[in-house]
Amino acid sequence: MSDILRAAVIGLGSMGANHARVLGDTPGVELCGVADADPERVRKATGGRPIPGFPDAATMLAETKPDFVSVVVPTQLHESVALQVIAAGAHVLVEKPIAATLEAARRIARAAEERGVLLTVGHIERFNPAIRELKGRLDAGQGGAVLQVRARRVGPFPHRIRDVGVIHDLAPHDIDIMRYLLSDEVDRVFAEARRHINTDNEDLFAGMLRFHRGAMGLLDINWLTPTKERTLTVLCERGMFVANYAAQSLEFFENYAATAREGAIASVTEGPMTRYPVANREPLRVELESFRDAILAGGPAPVSAEDGMRALAVSEALVRSSMEDRPVTPDEVMAQT
């Protein structure tokens, strides 16, 4: 394989157009083609650049023979398009969620393994510099034991979304980040959800996750808030981290009582706040560079198919919990699909 990888993008909505933009100037990558059924989207993505555009994936794959492809189509099409890419022998990045169902996700993963291509899932928040800084500090034990992780991901209704509800569209971001930060799995979930705007799926929900080693995860996610917010709070024995995804900032609010003495945590008192320097970078660019490097190194994938399936299983469990008004385990969901 050449050190210059030929890349392509299938699906040129808002996120797919960003994939094409970033891949078009990524070192070590040549954007060799884009595809979308909407000719106007193709025109915009190729305008002013010598990049061929195609009306469908099959034609593009046959004519350009890319080394890897970003699949950025609606969730219901992930399986069919990803399987085309894999059959063509190209490595594939599938935007999250990995698929519409766990059965479809398993078929994608199995096909990639049998064909010997890398499959990664576009859980982009793992590549946010603030989250990477937070991960390093948690792994180093700075905060001590993690007690609770709370995510708030809210904003106005996105009219681009039609095929899934807010749980499948937004919750996988924070489910994956919680698993990533804690290096732990979810034992059970409970959720409340409702539909407010005239949609076929939920647009407001609150969820609770219980992790195997005892940490609690709280999800506050909706499409009904007039201001956009993307924040993550990690409460630890020795203090609290606050990460802002959009601002790429990270702060630590110290529990002074915990750091002033040795031994068991006996009290909580307000201590100093520290804001850490974070070198801002576009997470999508970091993600695509990481996939490029993984391909050249022969693996592993930056975000595995198993990671994608675990996030999807927790999302499915949250939907089921909200509908059945009971706690649900992700293992229960995985066993029944």
C-alpha positions in Angstrom: 0.0 0.0 0.0 1.3 3.5 -0.9 2.0 6.0 1.9 -0.6 8.2 0.1 -4.0 6.7 0.8 -6.9 7.2 -1.6 -10.0 8.3 0.3 -13.6 8.7 -0.6 -16.8 9.9 1.1 -20.3 8.5 0.6 -23.1 10.8 1.8 -22.7 14.6 1.6 -25.0 16.0 4.2 -23.6 18.4 6.7 -21.3 15.9 8.3 -20.3 14.2 5.1 -19.4 17.5 3.5 -17.1 18.1 6.5 -15.5 14.7 5.9 -14.8 15.7 2.3 -13.4 19.1 3.3 -11.0 17.6 5.9 -9.9 14.7 3.7 -9.3 17.1 0.9 -6.3 18.7 2.8 -5.2 15.9 5.1 -1.5 15.1 4.7 -0.9 11.6 3.3 -4.4 11.4 1.9 -5.8 12.0 -1.6 -9.5 12.6 -1.8 -10.3 10.6 -4.9 -14.1 10.8 -5.0 -17.4 11.7 -3.4 -20.9 10.3 -3.8 -24.4 11.4 -3.1 -27.8 10.9 -4.7 -28.4 14.7 -4.5 -26.5 16.4 -7.4 -26.5 19.7 -5.7 -24.6 18.3 -2.7 -22.1 16.7 -5.1 -21.7 20.0 -6.9 -20.9 21.8 -3.6 -18.5 19.2 -2.4 -16.5 19.2 -5.7 -16.8 22.8 -6.6 -13.4 24.4 -7.4 -11.6 21.1 -6.8 -10.5 18.4 -9.2 -12.5 15.7 -7.4 -14.9 13.5 -9.3 -18.4 13.3 -8.0 -20.8 10.3 -8.4 -24.6 9.8 -8.0 -24.1 6.4 -6.2 -21.7 4.4 -4.1 -21.3 1.5 -6.5 -20.1 3.6 -9.4 -17.7 5.6 -7.3 -16.2 2.5 -5.7 -15.7 0.8 -9.1 -14.2 3.8 -10.8 -12.0 5.3 -8.0 -10.9 2.2 -6.1 -10.3 4.0 -2.8 -8.2 2.6 0.1 -10.7 3.9 2.7 -14.1 5.4 2.7 -16.2 7.5 5.1 -19.8 6.3 5.2 -21.9 9.3 6.2 -25.4 8.3 5.1 -28.6 8.1 7.1 -28.4 5.5 9.8 -30.9 3.1 8.1 -28.4 2.9 5.1 -25.3 2.2 7.1 -25.4 -1.5 6.6 -26.0 -1.6 2.9 -23.4 1.1 2.1 -20.8 -0.2 4.5 -21.1 -3.7 3.0 -20.6 -2.4 -0.5 -17.4 -0.6 0.7 -16.1 -3.7 2.5 -16.9 -5.9 -0.6 -14.8 -3.5 -2.6 -11.8 -4.2 -0.3 -11.7 -0.7 1.2 -11.2 0.1 4.9 -14.3 1.9 6.3 -15.3 4.5 8.8 -19.0 4.3 9.6 -20.5 7.3 11.3 -22.2 6.6 14.7 -24.3 4.8 15.5 -22.6 1.9 13.8 -26.0 0.7 12.4 -29.7 0.9 12.9 -29.8 -2.4 14.7 -27.4 -4.7 16.5 -28.0 -7.4 14.0 -26.9 -5.1 11.2 -23.9 -4.0 13.2 -22.8 -7.6 13.7 -23.1 -8.2 9.9 -21.0 -5.2 9.1 -18.3 -6.3 11.7 -18.3 -9.9 10.5 -17.9 -8.8 6.8 -15.0 -6.5 7.7 -13.2 -9.2 9.6 -13.7 -11.8 6.8 -12.5 -9.3 4.1 -9.5 -8.3 6.2 -10.3 -4.6 6.3 -10.3 -2.1 9.2 -13.7 -1.0 10.4 -13.9 2.0 12.7 -16.9 3.9 14.1 -17.2 7.7 14.0 -17.5 8.4 17.8 -15.9 11.8 17.2 -15.9 13.1 20.8 -13.1 10.6 21.7 -10.9 12.9 19.5 -11.8 16.1 21.2 -8.6 17.5 22.8 -10.4 18.4 26.0 -11.6 14.8 26.4 -8.2 13.4 25.6 -6.7 15.7 28.3 -9.4 14.5 30.7 -8.7 10.8 29.9 -5.0 11.2 30.7 -5.7 12.9 34.0 -8.2 10.3 35.1 -5.9 7.4 34.1 -3.1 9.1 36.1 -5.4 9.0 39.1 -5.6 12.8 39.6 -9.2 12.8 40.8 -9.2 9.5 42.6 -12.1 7.2 42.3 -14.8 8.4 39.9 -18.2 8.6 41.5 -20.4 10.1 38.8 -20.2 11.2 35.1 -22.9 13.7 34.0 -23.4 14.7 30.4 -25.6 17.5 29.1 -26.1 17.6 25.3 -29.0 19.8 24.4 -30.0 22.2 21.6 -32.6 23.2 19.1 -34.4 20.5 16.9 -32.2 19.5 14.0 -34.5 19.3 10.9 -31.8 17.1 9.2 -32.8 14.2 11.5 -35.7 12.1 10.4 -34.8 8.4 10.8 -33.9 8.2 14.5 -34.8 9.8 17.8 -32.6 11.8 20.1 -31.4 8.7 22.0 -29.9 7.1 18.9 -28.7 10.3 17.4 -27.0 12.0 20.4 -26.8 9.6 23.4 -24.1 7.3 21.7 -21.6 10.2 21.9 -21.8 10.4 25.7 -22.3 6.7 26.2 -19.1 6.0 24.3 -17.2 8.8 26.2 -18.3 7.4 29.6 -17.1 3.9 28.6 -13.9 5.4 27.3 -13.1 7.5 30.3 -14.1 4.8 32.9 -12.7 1.8 30.9 -15.8 0.1 32.2 -19.1 -1.4 31.0 -22.7 -0.5 31.8 -24.6 -3.0 33.9 -28.1 -1.5 33.7 -29.9 1.6 32.6 -33.1 3.5 33.3 -34.6 6.2 31.2 -37.6 8.6 30.8 -38.4 10.0 27.4 -41.1 11.9 25.5 -42.1 13.2 22.1 -42.9 16.9 22.1 -42.4 18.2 18.6 -44.4 16.3 15.9 -41.9 13.4 15.3 -42.1 9.7 15.2 -39.3 9.4 17.8 -38.4 10.8 21.2 -36.9 14.3 21.3 -36.4 14.6 25.1 -34.9 12.2 27.5 -33.1 11.7 30.8 -31.2 8.5 31.5 -29.2 6.9 34.3 -26.4 4.3 33.7 -24.9 2.1 36.4 -21.4 0.9 35.6 -19.9 -2.4 36.7 -17.4 -0.8 39.2 -20.1 1.4 40.7 -19.8 4.8 38.9 -23.1 6.4 37.9 -23.7 8.0 34.5 -26.4 10.7 34.0 -27.6 11.8 30.6 -29.6 15.0 30.0 -30.2 15.1 26.2 -32.8 16.8 24.1 -33.6 18.7 20.9 -35.9 21.2 22.7 -33.4 23.7 24.3 -33.1 27.0 22.5 -29.3 27.2 23.3 -26.7 24.6 22.4 -24.8 23.0 25.2 -22.2 20.2 25.2 -20.7 19.6 28.6 -19.4 16.7 30.7 -18.9 16.7 34.4 -16.8 14.0 36.1 -17.2 13.9 39.9 -14.3 12.2 41.7 -13.3 11.7 45.4 -10.7 14.5 45.1 -12.7 17.0 43.1 -14.7 17.5 39.9 -13.6 17.9 36.3 -15.8 20.0 33.9 -15.2 19.6 30.2 -16.8 21.7 27.5 -16.8 19.9 24.2 -17.5 23.0 22.1 -15.0 25.3 23.8 -12.5 22.4 24.1 -11.9 23.5 27.7 -11.2 21.5 30.9 -11.3 22.7 34.5 -10.8 20.9 37.8 -12.6 22.0 41.0 -10.6 20.7 43.9 -12.1 19.1 47.0 -9.8 20.7 49.5 -10.7 18.4 52.3 -9.7 15.4 50.3 -6.3 16.8 49.3 -5.5 18.3 52.7 -5.2 14.9 54.4 -4.2 11.4 53.8 -6.5 8.4 54.1 -10.2 8.0 53.6 -12.3 10.9 52.2 -14.1 12.3 55.2 -15.5 15.5 54.0 -16.0 17.8 51.0 -15.0 21.5 51.0 -14.5 23.9 48.1 -11.0 24.3 46.9 -9.2 26.1 44.1 -10.2 25.8 40.5 -7.6 25.0 37.8 -8.1 25.5 34.1 -5.8 23.4 32.0 -4.3 24.5 28.7 -5.8 22.5 25.9 -4.4 22.8 22.4 -7.5 23.2 20.3 -7.9 21.1 17.1 -10.9 20.0 15.0 -12.0 16.6 16.4 -12.9 15.3 12.9 -9.5 16.1 11.6 -7.9 14.2 14.6 -10.3 11.3 14.0 -9.5 11.0 10.3 -5.8 11.3 10.9 -6.0 8.6 13.5 -7.8 6.3 11.0 -5.2 7.1 8.4 -2.4 6.1 10.8 -4.2 3.0 11.9 -4.5 1.8 8.2 -0.9 2.4 7.5 0.1 0.6 10.7 -2.2 -2.3 10.0 -4.5 -1.6 12.9 -6.0 -1.6 15.4 -9.0 0.6 14.6 -9.2 3.8 16.6 -12.8 3.0 17.7 -13.6 -0.7 17.3 -16.7 -2.3 16.0 -17.2 -3.7 19.5 -17.1 -0.1 20.9 -19.8 0.8 18.4 -22.0 -2.2 19.2 -21.7 -1.6 23.0 -22.8 2.1 22.6 -25.7 0.9 20.4 -26.7 -1.8 22.9 -26.8 0.8 25.7 -28.9 3.2 23.4 -31.3 0.3 22.7 -31.6 -0.4 26.4 -32.4 3.2 27.1 -35.1 3.2 24.5 -36.6 0.0 25.8 -36.4 1.3 29.4 -38.3 4.5 28.5 -41.0 2.4 26.7 -41.4 -0.3 29.4 -40.8 1.8 32.5 -38.2 -0.5 34.0 -34.4 -0.9 34.3 -32.9 -2.7 31.4 -29.5 -4.3 31.0 -27.5 -3.9 27.7 -26.6 -7.7 28.0 -30.3 -8.4 27.8 -30.6 -6.4 24.6 -27.6 -8.1 23.1 -28.8 -11.5 24.0 -32.2 -10.9 22.3 -30.8 -9.7 19.0 
